[in-house]
Amino acid sequence: MKARKVKGLDPDGAFAESLRRIVAMRAGELRELAPAALEPGASAAQHDLRIAAKRLRYVLELAEPALGRPAARGAKRAKRLQELLGELHDCDELAPLVADRRERLLAADAEHLRRAAGDADDLDPALVRAAPSRDAYRGLDTLAAYIAGRRALLHERFVRYWDGLEHEAFVDTLLAGLRPPLPQLSEAERAPAAPPDGGAA
């Protein structure tokens, strides 16, 4: 997923204000991508959300010295989201490798059995006992079931975590916390104004 360009950045302006604009854009991307990623099988949307969480986390970690504790808290939440989605992505990467390995073993065994049949008119079912990889299928099928079960569990954890972020209004709270603080007034500025001509009113 390509990151959106952040408009309105002023190279000569305040560094903190530029950071706020970048954070607002990255947090907005996160919120927009989340609904599609909540669907159980939406691996592409979940991958995009993981990338968005990573971008938000990194800019918040960079922003912490300038923007303070709200940036640090936001970075921790974005990191946790990124980690959960990363574990989901690992399952999505591993499952096809297991399936491909199983298909390769099946094809190799099929060829082995064909050669074992020789010139026979049909394949004797008893020959399957001689299939070299017959014991490997069970292990691969068990591993595939484990990956599918783990992915389902991780998806449930991700949905609960995102629901928690929504409940605490994570994005809105983050952006509100990064607003510029009120200017600090000096002693003279806090003092009540003197009456005109310096006399009593």
C-alpha positions as CSV (number, residue, x, y, z in Angstrom):
1,M,0.0,0.0,0.0
2,K,1.4,3.3,-1.0
3,A,1.4,6.0,1.6
4,R,-0.6,9.1,0.9
5,K,1.3,12.3,0.4
6,V,1.0,14.8,3.3
7,K,0.1,18.2,2.0
8,G,0.7,21.6,3.5
9,L,4.2,20.8,5.0
10,D,6.3,23.9,5.4
11,P,10.0,23.3,5.4
12,D,10.5,26.6,7.1
13,G,7.8,26.1,9.7
14,A,7.7,24.5,13.1
15,F,8.9,20.9,13.2
16,A,6.2,19.9,15.7
17,E,3.5,21.3,13.4
18,S,4.8,19.2,10.4
19,L,4.9,16.1,12.7
20,R,1.3,16.7,13.7
21,R,0.2,16.9,10.0
22,I,2.1,13.7,9.2
23,V,0.6,11.9,12.2
24,A,-2.9,13.0,11.3
25,M,-2.5,11.6,7.8
26,R,-1.1,8.3,9.0
27,A,-3.7,7.9,11.7
28,G,-6.5,8.7,9.2
29,E,-5.2,6.0,6.9
30,L,-5.3,3.5,9.8
31,R,-8.9,4.4,10.5
32,E,-10.0,4.2,6.9
33,L,-8.4,0.8,6.3
34,A,-9.6,-0.9,9.5
35,P,-13.2,-1.8,8.5
36,A,-12.2,-4.0,5.5
37,A,-9.4,-5.6,7.6
38,L,-11.9,-6.8,10.2
39,E,-13.3,-9.4,7.9
40,P,-11.8,-12.9,8.7
41,G,-10.4,-13.8,5.3
42,A,-9.3,-10.3,4.2
43,S,-5.6,-11.0,4.2
44,A,-4.8,-8.2,1.7
45,A,-6.6,-5.6,3.7
46,Q,-5.0,-6.9,6.9
47,H,-1.6,-6.6,5.3
48,D,-2.4,-3.0,4.2
49,L,-3.5,-2.2,7.8
50,R,-0.3,-3.7,9.1
51,I,1.8,-1.4,6.9
52,A,-0.3,1.6,7.9
53,A,0.2,0.7,11.6
54,K,3.9,0.4,11.0
55,R,4.1,3.9,9.4
56,L,2.1,5.4,12.2
57,R,4.2,3.8,14.8
58,Y,7.5,5.0,13.3
59,V,6.4,8.6,12.9
60,L,5.1,8.6,16.5
61,E,8.4,7.2,17.8
62,L,10.1,9.9,15.8
63,A,7.7,12.5,17.1
64,E,7.9,11.6,20.8
65,P,10.7,14.1,21.7
66,A,8.7,16.9,20.2
67,L,5.2,15.9,20.9
68,G,5.6,14.1,24.3
69,R,3.6,11.4,26.0
70,P,0.6,11.2,23.7
71,A,3.0,10.2,20.9
72,A,4.7,7.6,23.1
73,R,1.3,6.1,24.1
74,G,0.1,6.1,20.5
75,A,3.3,4.4,19.3
76,K,2.8,1.6,21.8
77,R,-0.7,0.9,20.6
78,A,0.3,1.1,16.9
79,K,3.2,-1.3,17.7
80,R,0.8,-3.8,19.3
81,L,-1.5,-3.6,16.3
82,Q,1.4,-4.1,13.9
83,E,2.5,-7.1,15.9
84,L,-0.9,-8.8,15.9
85,L,-1.3,-8.2,12.1
86,G,2.3,-9.4,11.6
87,E,1.5,-12.7,13.2
88,L,-1.6,-13.0,11.0
89,H,0.6,-12.3,7.9
90,D,3.0,-15.0,9.0
91,C,0.1,-17.5,8.9
92,D,-0.8,-16.3,5.4
93,E,2.7,-16.7,4.2
94,L,3.2,-20.2,5.7
95,A,-0.1,-21.8,4.7
96,P,0.6,-21.7,0.9
97,L,4.1,-23.1,1.5
98,V,2.6,-26.1,3.3
99,A,0.0,-26.6,0.6
100,D,2.6,-26.5,-2.1
101,R,4.8,-29.0,-0.3
102,R,1.9,-31.4,0.1
103,E,1.0,-31.1,-3.6
104,R,4.6,-31.8,-4.6
105,L,4.7,-34.9,-2.5
106,L,1.4,-36.1,-3.9
107,A,2.7,-35.6,-7.4
108,A,5.9,-37.4,-6.7
109,D,4.1,-40.3,-5.1
110,A,1.6,-40.5,-7.9
111,E,4.5,-40.8,-10.4
112,H,6.2,-43.4,-8.2
113,L,3.0,-45.5,-8.1
114,R,2.6,-45.2,-11.8
115,R,6.1,-46.6,-12.4
116,A,5.4,-49.3,-9.8
117,A,2.4,-50.5,-11.8
118,G,4.6,-51.3,-14.7
119,D,2.7,-52.8,-17.6
120,A,-0.4,-53.6,-15.6
121,D,-3.9,-52.6,-16.9
122,D,-4.7,-51.0,-13.6
123,L,-3.0,-49.8,-10.4
124,D,-3.2,-52.3,-7.5
125,P,-4.5,-50.4,-4.4
126,A,-2.1,-52.3,-2.3
127,L,0.8,-50.4,-4.0
128,V,-0.2,-47.3,-2.0
129,R,1.7,-48.9,1.0
130,A,4.8,-48.3,-1.1
131,A,4.2,-44.6,-1.6
132,P,7.4,-42.9,-0.2
133,S,5.7,-39.9,1.3
134,R,2.5,-41.4,2.6
135,D,3.4,-40.7,6.2
136,A,4.3,-37.0,5.5
137,Y,0.7,-36.1,4.4
138,R,-0.7,-36.5,7.9
139,G,2.0,-34.2,9.3
140,L,1.4,-31.6,6.6
141,D,-2.4,-31.8,7.0
142,T,-2.0,-31.4,10.7
143,L,0.3,-28.4,10.3
144,A,-2.2,-26.9,7.8
145,A,-5.0,-27.4,10.4
146,Y,-2.8,-25.7,13.1
147,I,-2.0,-22.7,10.9
148,A,-5.7,-22.3,10.1
149,G,-6.7,-22.6,13.7
150,R,-4.0,-20.2,14.9
151,R,-4.9,-17.7,12.2
152,A,-8.6,-17.8,13.3
153,L,-7.5,-17.2,16.9
154,L,-5.2,-14.4,16.0
155,H,-7.9,-12.7,14.0
156,E,-10.2,-12.8,17.0
157,R,-7.5,-11.2,19.1
158,F,-7.0,-8.5,16.4
159,V,-10.7,-7.7,16.3
160,R,-10.9,-7.5,20.1
161,Y,-7.9,-5.2,20.1
162,W,-9.2,-3.0,17.4
163,D,-12.6,-2.8,19.2
164,G,-10.7,-1.7,22.3
165,L,-9.0,1.0,20.3
166,E,-12.3,2.2,18.9
167,H,-13.9,2.1,22.4
168,E,-11.2,4.4,23.7
169,A,-11.4,6.6,20.5
170,F,-7.7,5.9,19.9
171,V,-7.3,8.0,16.8
172,D,-9.3,11.0,18.0
173,T,-7.6,10.9,21.5
174,L,-4.2,10.7,19.9
175,L,-4.8,13.6,17.6
176,A,-6.4,15.7,20.4
177,G,-3.3,15.0,22.6
178,L,-1.0,16.2,19.9
179,R,-2.6,19.7,19.5
180,P,-0.4,22.6,20.4
181,P,-0.5,23.5,24.1
182,L,-1.9,26.8,25.2
183,P,0.7,29.5,25.4
184,Q,2.3,30.1,28.8
185,L,1.7,33.6,30.1
186,S,4.4,35.5,31.9
187,E,3.8,37.1,35.4
188,A,3.2,40.5,33.8
189,E,0.7,39.0,31.3
190,R,-1.2,37.2,34.1
191,A,-1.4,40.4,36.3
192,P,-4.7,42.3,36.1
193,A,-4.7,45.4,33.9
194,A,-3.9,48.7,35.6
195,P,-6.7,51.3,35.6
196,P,-6.4,54.1,33.1
197,D,-4.0,56.9,34.2
198,G,-2.7,54.7,36.9
199,G,-5.5,55.9,39.4
200,A,-8.4,54.3,40.9
201,A,-11.4,53.5,38.8
